[in-house]
Every structure is written in structure tokens, then in C-alpha cells.
Amino acid sequence: MTKILAIETSCDETAAAVIEDGFRIHSNVVASQIDIHRRYGGIFPEVASRQHILAIGTVVQDALIEARTGWNDLDAVAVTYGPGLAGSLLVGVNAAKGIAMARELPLIGVNHLEGHLYSNWLDATDKNRPPRKKFPALCLIVSGGHTELVLIRNHGNYQILGRTRDDAAGEAFDKVARLMDVGYPGGPAIEEAAKGGNPAAHKFPRAKLGDSFDFSFSGLKTAVLRVVQKYTKVDKLHHPGNLNKDSAQLPLRTMPVADIAASFQMAVVDVLVSKTKAAADEYDVAEVLLAGGVSANTLLRNKMMAGIDRPVLVPPLSLCTDNAAMIGAAAYWRLQAGHTAGWDLDVIANLRLE
């Protein structure tokens, strides 16, 4: 039995968890900053790091209390050291170092993307036995900062088949939600706005990029912008007296929000599913995994399961967004392989999964 205290502070969630043997969740505490950053329409890095400082002690203590675990019951401390916001990562890494050093425990540095991947190891039907995974597997990681197709040959053995060349899928959701003023975070806001909309109302582009497994969503975002502008540009002929007012835009006619949102969402999902299916077929994987915040999208889940002729596994909704349980799951396998970190562990904001 191996119990790991895991800490995750890569972006705007202060999280701590106690994980046993890489799959059993004893606690998973998350302090969200969504309400704070909503006023900015996105993450404000300096605010995020300061909030982590305020929350980290309480979150770690709550995780131990909820898990009914004392300091002496722990076998290791794990922490995300990248990728992410440097200031946010520093809070978590320094907290983990302090705990590990004080308690004389092994320190394990975990790649945030590897954590998302291992969120699929936490949904065990039999709580006394870890979920079985077949290799090779293919994981689509889709979040606010990342869109990557990862071939998993075994624990710790990864190959990046494709990644975004510009905007990540989650980033595109956030930007389009801001364009349409439907709320924040963009993923759930667009999904809600798309209800009742016609996904075929607008023929938004799907970037194929030839035979590559890479992604691109910047052209799609621009196409949505052009449609939105048709409904928000100032009419200089009919509103000359309003040109110098602070409000630079006047509605010309009612924007079909549901149709635009549904068409945009379908365009993103189509590309994600088609690229994943092509990679799964070419590498003949045993199963396909979804991970990351965008994997909570209902349309994506349904289309992926319907469009791929092999098992498609998705984590519970609570484990799609950033959390520390997934970091603890990944850390267990790193510990089993003897991969621990030194006291010189530093944050790497642009860390890649290789």
C-alpha cells in the first residue's frame, strides 16, 4: 500500500489529494478561482499565484483530514512542476519541497499533461483493484492550454503524434465565448449556449493540415469572429451621432447565438474526432482515452464513442478539469519506476510530454 500526497497548482486551481496505489482516491480537494478570474474573462497570472499562496496550506490540510491520513502515513509527496503559469507552479513546488523535506519523504515531479492522462486510471469499478488498461493506447488531451494526441506504449512511454499549431481547443472555446459574450469559462458556456442551436447553420472551416495529426483552431476562431461582426458592427449611416460614444458597437439585428455556438462546437468536435480516429486506426491501438477540461463536453464524448470502433474511455466529470488526484495517480507509476526528484526541482512553464 503506497499513499501519496499530491499537489497541483499549474493554473488557477489550488488542489491537493491523497491517492493510494495510483488509483484509490482518499481525498481530492480543489479550491477554484473561477469567480475571481471571471471578471477578467480569463486567467490573470499574478492574481492566480497570490490566491495559491493564500489557499495552499488550508487545501493540503483539508486533503489530509478528508483522507483521515496523518503525516506519518504518507510514503511520498508529488507535485506538478510544468507546464503551466510559472508563478502558480512555484507555489505548489515550494510547498511540496517543504513538506517532503520536513517529513523526509521522496519528492516526485509530475508533468501536468501526464496527470491528465492518468485521470483515466482513477475511475475503478472495483475499488479494491486498479482499472485495467490495454497498451498501446491513444489519449486525446484537450484543455485550455493543450490539444495533443499521445500514443502510450506503456507506463511512462509516450510519443506525441500531434499537437496544436496555434490555439488549443479550450482556448478557442474561451475566445469564442468572449466574442459572443456568453460567459466564462468558455467550454461550459458554449455548450450551454449551443443547446437548441443548428450545428449546420454556419459552415465553419475544419483545418485538416494534410496527413498530419496536428490541430489548428485559429482559422475557425477568425471565421466565427467574422460572423459575429455582421451582427455587432456600427452602422455609420444610420447612427452617426453614436460614433464617438464609449460603446463602440451597436446591435444591428439579433445575433443567432445558439446557431453560431452549435456550429462552432460541431466544427471543433469534428476535427478532434476525425484526427483521433485516424491516429487510432493507423497505430492500431487497443483503446482510446480522453482527458482534460474539454473532455467534459457531452458532444465530444458522444461523437468519440460513436465514431471510433474500439473502446473509448473517459474520466468522470470531476476529474476532467485540473485536480491533484490525477497527479497522485501519475506519481505512483513514476515512484514504481524509481523516478524521484531532487531538492533542485524547478518549474518548467513550457514543459513538454515526451
C-alpha positions in Angstrom: 0.0 0.0 0.0 1.5 3.3 -1.1 -0.1 6.6 -0.1 1.0 9.8 -1.9 0.1 13.4 -1.1 -0.3 15.2 -4.4 -0.3 18.9 -5.1 -1.5 20.7 -8.2 -1.2 24.5 -8.8 -0.4 24.8 -12.5 -3.1 27.4 -13.3 -6.0 28.7 -11.3 -7.0 25.7 -9.2 -5.3 25.1 -5.8 -5.6 21.3 -5.3 -4.3 18.6 -3.0 -5.2 14.9 -2.8 -4.3 11.7 -1.1 -4.0 8.7 -3.5 -3.3 5.1 -2.7 -1.6 2.7 -5.1 -2.2 5.0 -8.0 -6.0 4.6 -8.3 -7.8 4.8 -5.0 -8.9 8.3 -4.1 -8.9 9.0 -0.3 -9.4 12.7 -0.9 -9.4 15.2 -3.7 -9.8 18.9 -2.6 -9.9 21.7 -5.1 -10.1 25.4 -4.3 -11.3 27.1 -7.5 -10.6 30.7 -8.6 -13.2 30.8 -11.4 -15.3 33.5 -9.7 -12.2 35.7 -9.3 -11.0 35.4 -12.9 -14.5 35.6 -14.4 -14.3 39.4 -14.2 -11.2 39.4 -16.4 -12.7 37.0 -18.9 -9.6 34.8 -18.5 -6.8 33.9 -16.1 -4.9 36.8 -14.5 -1.5 35.2 -13.7 -0.4 37.4 -10.8 -3.8 37.1 -9.1 -3.7 33.3 -9.6 -0.3 32.9 -7.9 -1.3 35.1 -4.9 -4.5 33.1 -4.4 -2.5 29.9 -4.4 -0.3 31.3 -1.6 -3.5 32.1 0.4 -5.1 28.7 -0.2 -2.3 26.1 -0.3 -2.0 25.5 3.4 -5.7 25.0 4.0 -6.2 22.8 0.9 -3.4 20.5 1.9 -4.7 20.2 5.5 -8.2 19.6 4.3 -7.0 16.8 2.0 -5.3 15.0 4.9 -8.3 15.4 7.1 -10.7 14.2 4.5 -8.5 11.2 3.8 -8.1 10.5 7.5 -4.4 10.4 6.9 -1.6 11.6 9.1 1.8 12.8 8.1 3.3 9.5 9.2 1.0 7.6 6.9 2.4 9.2 3.7 5.0 7.4 1.5 5.8 10.3 -0.9 4.9 13.8 -2.0 4.1 14.6 -5.6 3.7 17.9 -7.3 3.1 19.4 -10.8 6.2 21.2 -12.0 5.0 22.1 -15.5 3.6 23.1 -17.9 1.6 26.0 -16.6 1.9 29.5 -15.2 5.4 29.9 -13.6 4.2 31.8 -10.6 1.4 29.4 -9.9 3.7 26.4 -10.3 6.2 27.8 -7.9 3.7 27.9 -5.1 3.0 24.2 -5.4 6.6 23.1 -5.9 7.8 25.0 -2.9 5.1 23.7 -0.7 5.8 20.1 -1.8 9.5 20.6 -1.3 8.9 21.9 2.2 6.6 19.0 3.2 8.9 16.4 1.7 12.0 17.7 3.3 10.4 18.2 6.7 8.9 14.7 6.7 11.9 13.1 5.0 9.7 11.7 2.1 10.6 11.1 -1.6 9.6 14.1 -3.8 8.1 13.3 -7.2 7.8 15.8 -10.0 4.9 15.2 -12.4 4.1 16.7 -15.8 0.7 18.2 -15.8 -0.2 16.6 -19.1 0.8 13.2 -17.8 -1.5 13.8 -14.9 -4.5 14.4 -17.2 -3.6 11.2 -19.0 -3.7 9.3 -15.7 -7.1 10.6 -14.7 -8.3 7.6 -16.6 -6.7 5.3 -14.1 -8.8 6.7 -11.2 -12.2 5.5 -12.2 -12.0 2.0 -10.9 -15.3 0.0 -10.9 -13.8 -2.3 -8.3 -12.4 0.0 -5.6 -10.0 -2.8 -4.4 -8.4 -3.3 -7.8 -7.0 -0.7 -10.2 -8.7 -0.3 -13.6 -7.1 -2.4 -16.3 -5.7 -0.5 -19.3 -4.5 -2.1 -22.5 -1.5 -1.0 -24.4 -0.8 0.5 -26.8 -3.4 3.2 -26.1 -4.1 6.6 -27.6 -5.0 9.6 -25.4 -6.5 12.9 -26.7 -5.6 15.6 -24.1 -7.9 18.6 -24.7 -7.7 21.5 -22.3 -7.5 25.3 -22.2 -3.8 25.3 -23.0 -3.2 22.0 -24.8 -4.6 19.8 -27.5 -2.4 16.7 -28.0 -2.6 13.2 -29.3 -0.4 10.9 -27.3 0.5 7.3 -28.1 1.0 5.4 -24.9 3.1 2.2 -25.3 3.4 1.6 -21.6 3.6 3.5 -18.3 6.0 6.4 -18.9 6.5 5.5 -22.6 4.9 8.2 -24.7 5.0 9.5 -28.2 3.4 12.8 -29.3 1.6 12.1 -32.6 0.1 15.6 -32.9 -0.4 18.9 -31.1 -2.0 22.2 -31.8 -0.1 24.6 -34.0 -1.8 27.7 -32.6 -4.8 27.8 -30.3 -5.7 24.9 -28.1 -9.3 23.7 -28.3 -10.1 25.0 -24.8 -8.5 28.3 -25.7 -10.7 28.6 -28.8 -13.8 27.9 -26.7 -12.8 30.7 -24.3 -12.1 33.2 -27.1 -15.3 32.5 -29.0 -17.3 32.6 -25.7 -15.8 36.0 -25.1 -16.6 37.2 -28.7 -20.2 36.2 -28.2 -20.4 37.4 -24.6 -21.9 34.1 -23.3 -19.9 33.7 -20.2 -16.7 32.2 -18.7 -15.3 29.5 -18.7 -15.8 29.2 -22.4 -16.3 25.4 -22.6 -19.4 25.0 -20.5 -20.7 28.4 -21.6 -20.5 27.5 -25.3 -22.1 24.1 -24.6 -25.0 25.7 -22.8 -25.4 28.4 -25.5 -25.4 25.7 -28.2 -28.5 24.0 -26.8 -31.3 24.2 -29.4 -29.0 25.6 -32.0 -28.5 24.2 -35.5 -24.9 22.9 -35.9 -25.2 23.1 -39.7 -26.3 26.8 -39.7 -22.8 28.0 -40.4 -20.2 26.2 -42.5 -17.2 26.9 -40.3 -13.8 25.6 -41.5 -12.2 22.3 -40.4 -8.4 22.5 -40.6 -7.2 19.2 -41.9 -3.4 20.0 -42.3 -2.9 17.2 -44.8 -2.0 13.9 -43.3 -0.7 15.4 -40.1 -2.2 14.7 -36.7 -1.6 18.3 -35.7 -4.5 20.7 -34.9 -5.3 24.3 -35.8 -8.2 26.3 -34.5 -7.1 29.9 -35.2 -8.8 29.9 -38.6 -12.0 28.7 -37.1 -11.9 31.4 -34.4 -11.4 34.0 -37.1 -14.4 32.6 -39.1 -16.6 32.9 -36.0 -15.4 36.5 -35.5 -16.5 37.5 -39.0 -19.9 36.1 -38.4 -20.3 37.8 -35.1 -19.2 41.1 -36.6 -22.1 41.0 -39.0 -24.4 41.5 -36.0 -22.3 43.9 -34.0 -20.6 46.4 -36.4 -21.6 50.1 -36.0 -23.9 51.2 -38.8 -22.3 54.6 -39.7 -25.1 55.7 -42.0 -28.0 55.2 -39.5 -26.2 56.0 -36.3 -23.8 59.0 -37.0 -24.4 60.5 -33.6 -23.2 57.5 -31.8 -19.8 57.1 -33.4 -17.9 58.9 -30.6 -19.6 57.3 -27.7 -17.7 54.9 -25.4 -19.8 51.9 -26.6 -18.2 51.3 -30.0 -20.7 48.7 -31.1 -24.4 48.9 -31.7 -26.5 45.8 -32.4 -27.8 45.7 -36.0 -30.0 42.7 -35.6 -30.4 39.8 -33.1 -27.5 37.5 -33.2 -28.4 33.8 -33.5 -26.3 32.8 -30.6 -27.4 29.2 -30.4 -26.8 28.5 -34.1 -23.3 30.1 -34.0 -22.4 28.3 -30.8 -23.6 25.0 -32.1 -21.9 25.3 -35.4 -18.6 26.3 -33.7 -18.8 23.5 -31.3 -19.5 20.9 -34.0 -16.5 22.2 -36.0 -14.2 21.7 -33.1 -15.6 18.2 -32.3 -15.4 17.1 -35.9 -11.7 17.8 -36.1 -10.9 16.3 -32.7 -12.8 13.1 -33.5 -11.6 12.7 -37.1 -7.9 13.2 -36.1 -8.2 10.8 -33.1 -9.9 8.1 -35.2 -7.2 8.4 -37.9 -4.4 8.0 -35.4 -6.2 5.1 -33.6 -6.6 3.3 -36.9 -3.0 3.9 -38.1 -1.4 2.8 -34.9 -4.0 0.0 -34.2 -4.4 1.0 -30.5 -6.3 -1.2 -28.1 -8.3 1.7 -26.7 -8.7 5.4 -26.8 -8.6 7.7 -23.8 -10.0 11.2 -23.3 -8.5 13.7 -20.8 -8.5 17.4 -20.0 -11.2 20.0 -19.3 -12.7 19.9 -22.8 -13.2 16.1 -22.4 -16.2 17.1 -20.2 -18.0 18.3 -23.4 -21.0 16.0 -24.0 -21.0 16.3 -27.7 -17.3 15.3 -27.9 -17.8 12.3 -25.6 -20.8 11.1 -27.7 -19.2 11.7 -31.1 -16.0 10.0 -30.0 -17.8 6.9 -28.7 -20.0 6.7 -31.8 -17.2 7.4 -34.3 -14.4 5.1 -33.1 -14.7 1.3 -33.5 -12.7 0.4 -30.3 -13.2 1.1 -26.6 -13.3 4.8 -25.7 -12.7 5.6 -22.0 -13.4 8.9 -20.4 -12.8 10.1 -16.8 -15.6 11.2 -14.5 -16.5 14.8 -15.0 -14.9 15.7 -11.6 -11.6 14.5 -12.9 -11.6 16.3 -16.3 -10.6 19.7 -15.0 -7.4 20.3 -13.1 -7.2 18.3 -9.9 -4.5 16.7 -7.7 -5.9 13.2 -7.8 -4.6 12.8 -11.3 -1.1 14.0 -10.2 -1.1 11.4 -7.5 -2.1 8.6 -9.9 0.8 9.6 -12.3 3.2 9.9 -9.4 2.6 6.4 -8.3 3.8 4.9 -11.5 6.8 7.2 -11.5 7.7 6.1 -8.0 7.4 2.5 -9.0 9.9 3.1 -11.8 12.3 4.8 -9.3 11.8 8.3 -10.8 12.1 10.8 -7.9 13.2 14.4 -7.9 16.0 16.2 -6.1 15.7 19.3 -4.0 16.8 21.3 -7.0 13.4 20.5 -8.8 12.4 23.7 -10.6 9.3 24.7 -12.5 9.3 24.5 -16.3 6.4 26.6 -17.6 6.6 25.2 -21.2 7.4 21.6 -20.2 6.5 19.0 -22.9 5.4 15.4 -22.5 7.9 13.2 -24.2 
